[in-house]
Amino acid sequence: MGDAAFTTMLNLSQDGCQAIEDAFVIAEQLNRLSSQQAPQQAFAEYRRIRKPKAE
């Protein structure tokens, strides 16, 4: 997810860190929302939270 989908040069890599942050944010959002609305709302919230960092 996020930056983890795009590889960078090894000496400049943030892929692993970004993947961990991505996983934490999406898990946090899925846990916070009800099971009926969770996937759609959780991923929308994930995008809102993570997009500024990825850019």
N, CA, C and O atoms as CSV, one atom per row, in Angstrom:
chain,resi,resn,atom,element,x,y,z
A,1,MET,N,N,0.836,-1.172,0.000
A,1,MET,CA,C,0.000,0.000,0.000
A,1,MET,C,C,0.883,1.238,0.000
A,1,MET,O,O,2.038,1.194,0.424
A,2,GLY,N,N,0.338,2.317,-0.470
A,2,GLY,CA,C,1.054,3.577,-0.413
A,2,GLY,C,C,2.416,3.521,-1.064
A,2,GLY,O,O,2.584,2.959,-2.147
A,3,ASP,N,N,3.378,4.105,-0.395
A,3,ASP,CA,C,4.743,4.195,-0.913
A,3,ASP,C,C,5.374,2.817,-1.098
A,3,ASP,O,O,6.271,2.651,-1.925
A,4,ALA,N,N,4.916,1.845,-0.344
A,4,ALA,CA,C,5.481,0.505,-0.439
A,4,ALA,C,C,5.263,-0.108,-1.821
A,4,ALA,O,O,5.954,-1.057,-2.193
A,5,ALA,N,N,4.320,0.419,-2.573
A,5,ALA,CA,C,4.055,-0.099,-3.915
A,5,ALA,C,C,5.081,0.386,-4.937
A,5,ALA,O,O,5.166,-0.154,-6.039
A,6,PHE,N,N,5.852,1.394,-4.575
A,6,PHE,CA,C,6.817,1.982,-5.490
A,6,PHE,C,C,8.214,1.855,-4.900
A,6,PHE,O,O,8.492,2.370,-3.817
A,7,THR,N,N,9.066,1.184,-5.604
A,7,THR,CA,C,10.415,0.990,-5.084
A,7,THR,C,C,11.263,2.233,-5.301
A,7,THR,O,O,11.063,2.992,-6.249
A,8,THR,N,N,12.206,2.416,-4.402
A,8,THR,CA,C,13.152,3.520,-4.519
A,8,THR,C,C,14.550,2.938,-4.423
A,8,THR,O,O,14.721,1.752,-4.139
A,9,MET,N,N,15.545,3.777,-4.660
A,9,MET,CA,C,16.919,3.307,-4.526
A,9,MET,C,C,17.134,2.869,-3.076
A,9,MET,O,O,16.623,3.498,-2.149
A,10,LEU,N,N,17.883,1.804,-2.892
A,10,LEU,CA,C,18.051,1.234,-1.564
A,10,LEU,C,C,18.598,2.221,-0.547
A,10,LEU,O,O,18.203,2.188,0.618
A,11,ASN,N,N,19.491,3.089,-0.965
A,11,ASN,CA,C,20.063,4.031,-0.007
A,11,ASN,C,C,19.104,5.174,0.348
A,11,ASN,O,O,19.376,5.936,1.275
A,12,LEU,N,N,18.002,5.298,-0.369
A,12,LEU,CA,C,17.015,6.334,-0.080
A,12,LEU,C,C,15.678,5.731,0.350
A,12,LEU,O,O,14.681,6.445,0.458
A,13,SER,N,N,15.656,4.478,0.584
A,13,SER,CA,C,14.415,3.738,0.782
A,13,SER,C,C,13.634,4.143,2.022
A,13,SER,O,O,14.175,4.277,3.120
A,14,GLN,N,N,12.377,4.326,1.807
A,14,GLN,CA,C,11.420,4.520,2.885
A,14,GLN,C,C,10.330,3.457,2.785
A,14,GLN,O,O,9.360,3.481,3.543
A,15,ASP,N,N,10.492,2.527,1.852
A,15,ASP,CA,C,9.442,1.544,1.582
A,15,ASP,C,C,9.008,0.777,2.823
A,15,ASP,O,O,7.813,0.680,3.105
A,16,GLY,N,N,9.958,0.237,3.561
A,16,GLY,CA,C,9.621,-0.548,4.742
A,16,GLY,C,C,8.916,0.284,5.794
A,16,GLY,O,O,7.922,-0.152,6.376
A,17,CYS,N,N,9.422,1.467,6.035
A,17,CYS,CA,C,8.808,2.358,7.028
A,17,CYS,C,C,7.408,2.762,6.601
A,17,CYS,O,O,6.479,2.755,7.409
A,18,GLN,N,N,7.257,3.115,5.328
A,18,GLN,CA,C,5.943,3.517,4.829
A,18,GLN,C,C,4.951,2.349,4.909
A,18,GLN,O,O,3.784,2.551,5.244
A,19,ALA,N,N,5.400,1.161,4.612
A,19,ALA,CA,C,4.514,-0.012,4.676
A,19,ALA,C,C,4.038,-0.253,6.103
A,19,ALA,O,O,2.872,-0.583,6.320
A,20,ILE,N,N,4.925,-0.093,7.071
A,20,ILE,CA,C,4.545,-0.272,8.474
A,20,ILE,C,C,3.542,0.798,8.886
A,20,ILE,O,O,2.540,0.500,9.536
A,21,GLU,N,N,3.815,2.051,8.505
A,21,GLU,CA,C,2.883,3.125,8.825
A,21,GLU,C,C,1.532,2.904,8.139
A,21,GLU,O,O,0.483,3.115,8.748
A,22,ASP,N,N,1.560,2.482,6.878
A,22,ASP,CA,C,0.321,2.203,6.149
A,22,ASP,C,C,-0.497,1.127,6.859
A,22,ASP,O,O,-1.701,1.283,7.062
A,23,ALA,N,N,0.161,0.048,7.228
A,23,ALA,CA,C,-0.524,-1.060,7.895
A,23,ALA,C,C,-1.125,-0.612,9.216
A,23,ALA,O,O,-2.248,-0.989,9.550
A,24,PHE,N,N,-0.383,0.192,9.968
A,24,PHE,CA,C,-0.891,0.681,11.245
A,24,PHE,C,C,-2.131,1.545,11.051
A,24,PHE,O,O,-3.124,1.377,11.759
A,25,VAL,N,N,-2.078,2.470,10.093
A,25,VAL,CA,C,-3.203,3.382,9.869
A,25,VAL,C,C,-4.440,2.621,9.406
A,25,VAL,O,O,-5.535,2.864,9.913
A,26,ILE,N,N,-4.284,1.704,8.453
A,26,ILE,CA,C,-5.471,0.986,7.974
A,26,ILE,C,C,-6.035,0.066,9.059
A,26,ILE,O,O,-7.253,-0.064,9.181
A,27,ALA,N,N,-5.176,-0.565,9.840
A,27,ALA,CA,C,-5.657,-1.403,10.942
A,27,ALA,C,C,-6.388,-0.561,11.974
A,27,ALA,O,O,-7.428,-0.971,12.490
A,28,GLU,N,N,-5.859,0.594,12.272
A,28,GLU,CA,C,-6.488,1.503,13.227
A,28,GLU,C,C,-7.868,1.930,12.731
A,28,GLU,O,O,-8.822,1.976,13.507
A,29,GLN,N,N,-7.973,2.239,11.448
A,29,GLN,CA,C,-9.251,2.668,10.891
A,29,GLN,C,C,-10.254,1.514,10.838
A,29,GLN,O,O,-11.428,1.706,11.155
A,30,LEU,N,N,-9.814,0.332,10.447
A,30,LEU,CA,C,-10.715,-0.828,10.416
A,30,LEU,C,C,-11.213,-1.169,11.815
A,30,LEU,O,O,-12.373,-1.537,11.994
A,31,ASN,N,N,-10.342,-1.046,12.795
A,31,ASN,CA,C,-10.719,-1.337,14.175
A,31,ASN,C,C,-11.707,-0.308,14.720
A,31,ASN,O,O,-12.572,-0.641,15.530
A,32,ARG,N,N,-11.579,0.920,14.282
A,32,ARG,CA,C,-12.403,2.020,14.787
A,32,ARG,C,C,-13.832,1.983,14.254
A,32,ARG,O,O,-14.756,2.413,14.946
A,33,LEU,N,N,-14.026,1.484,13.054
A,33,LEU,CA,C,-15.325,1.543,12.399
A,33,LEU,C,C,-16.108,0.249,12.564
A,33,LEU,O,O,-15.536,-0.807,12.829
A,34,SER,N,N,-17.429,0.345,12.405
A,34,SER,CA,C,-18.275,-0.838,12.490
A,34,SER,C,C,-17.981,-1.774,11.315
A,34,SER,O,O,-17.528,-1.324,10.263
A,35,SER,N,N,-18.233,-3.044,11.489
A,35,SER,CA,C,-17.903,-4.035,10.462
A,35,SER,C,C,-18.675,-3.816,9.161
A,35,SER,O,O,-18.185,-4.170,8.088
A,36,GLN,N,N,-19.856,-3.245,9.242
A,36,GLN,CA,C,-20.664,-3.032,8.037
A,36,GLN,C,C,-20.066,-1.947,7.141
A,36,GLN,O,O,-20.075,-2.080,5.917
A,37,GLN,N,N,-19.554,-0.890,7.736
A,37,GLN,CA,C,-19.036,0.236,6.970
A,37,GLN,C,C,-17.518,0.228,6.884
A,37,GLN,O,O,-16.939,1.031,6.152
A,38,ALA,N,N,-16.882,-0.641,7.598
A,38,ALA,CA,C,-15.437,-0.586,7.788
A,38,ALA,C,C,-14.603,-0.509,6.512
A,38,ALA,O,O,-13.821,0.432,6.377
A,39,PRO,N,N,-14.722,-1.426,5.587
A,39,PRO,CA,C,-13.780,-1.392,4.458
A,39,PRO,C,C,-13.813,-0.092,3.662
A,39,PRO,O,O,-12.761,0.501,3.427
A,40,GLN,N,N,-14.967,0.360,3.249
A,40,GLN,CA,C,-15.046,1.561,2.419
A,40,GLN,C,C,-14.606,2.805,3.182
A,40,GLN,O,O,-13.799,3.587,2.679
A,41,GLN,N,N,-15.118,2.989,4.366
A,41,GLN,CA,C,-14.764,4.174,5.146
A,41,GLN,C,C,-13.326,4.130,5.632
A,41,GLN,O,O,-12.639,5.152,5.653
A,42,ALA,N,N,-12.875,2.952,6.019
A,42,ALA,CA,C,-11.504,2.817,6.517
A,42,ALA,C,C,-10.490,3.174,5.444
A,42,ALA,O,O,-9.511,3.863,5.727
A,43,PHE,N,N,-10.708,2.716,4.215
A,43,PHE,CA,C,-9.763,3.022,3.147
A,43,PHE,C,C,-9.853,4.485,2.709
A,43,PHE,O,O,-8.849,5.073,2.306
A,44,ALA,N,N,-11.052,5.076,2.785
A,44,ALA,CA,C,-11.184,6.504,2.489
A,44,ALA,C,C,-10.424,7.320,3.533
A,44,ALA,O,O,-9.726,8.274,3.190
A,45,GLU,N,N,-10.555,6.953,4.783
A,45,GLU,CA,C,-9.853,7.650,5.860
A,45,GLU,C,C,-8.342,7.418,5.762
A,45,GLU,O,O,-7.548,8.327,6.003
A,46,TYR,N,N,-7.964,6.205,5.411
A,46,TYR,CA,C,-6.546,5.879,5.194
A,46,TYR,C,C,-5.943,6.802,4.137
A,46,TYR,O,O,-4.873,7.375,4.340
A,47,ARG,N,N,-6.636,6.940,3.012
A,47,ARG,CA,C,-6.144,7.807,1.940
A,47,ARG,C,C,-6.022,9.250,2.417
A,47,ARG,O,O,-5.037,9.924,2.112
A,48,ARG,N,N,-7.015,9.726,3.161
A,48,ARG,CA,C,-6.993,11.106,3.658
A,48,ARG,C,C,-5.797,11.327,4.590
A,48,ARG,O,O,-5.141,12.367,4.529
A,49,ILE,N,N,-5.523,10.357,5.440
A,49,ILE,CA,C,-4.432,10.480,6.417
A,49,ILE,C,C,-3.062,10.332,5.753
A,49,ILE,O,O,-2.150,11.108,6.035
A,50,ARG,N,N,-2.918,9.356,4.886
A,50,ARG,CA,C,-1.596,9.008,4.351
A,50,ARG,C,C,-1.176,9.793,3.107
A,50,ARG,O,O,0.019,9.919,2.842
A,51,LYS,N,N,-2.129,10.323,2.342
A,51,LYS,CA,C,-1.776,10.989,1.087
A,51,LYS,C,C,-0.780,12.140,1.271
A,51,LYS,O,O,0.180,12.220,0.505
A,52,PRO,N,N,-0.961,13.025,2.240
A,52,PRO,CA,C,0.017,14.108,2.392
A,52,PRO,C,C,1.440,13.609,2.624
A,52,PRO,O,O,2.388,14.185,2.090
A,53,LYS,N,N,1.602,12.565,3.399
A,53,LYS,CA,C,2.941,12.032,3.672
A,53,LYS,C,C,3.546,11.424,2.396
A,53,LYS,O,O,4.736,11.588,2.126
A,54,ALA,N,N,2.721,10.728,1.624
A,54,ALA,CA,C,3.207,10.092,0.400
A,54,ALA,C,C,3.609,11.118,-0.654
A,54,ALA,O,O,4.520,10.884,-1.449
A,55,GLU,N,N,2.927,12.242,-0.651
A,55,GLU,CA,C,3.248,13.271,-1.633
A,55,GLU,C,C,4.485,14.025,-1.225
A,55,GLU,O,O,4.914,14.936,-1.932
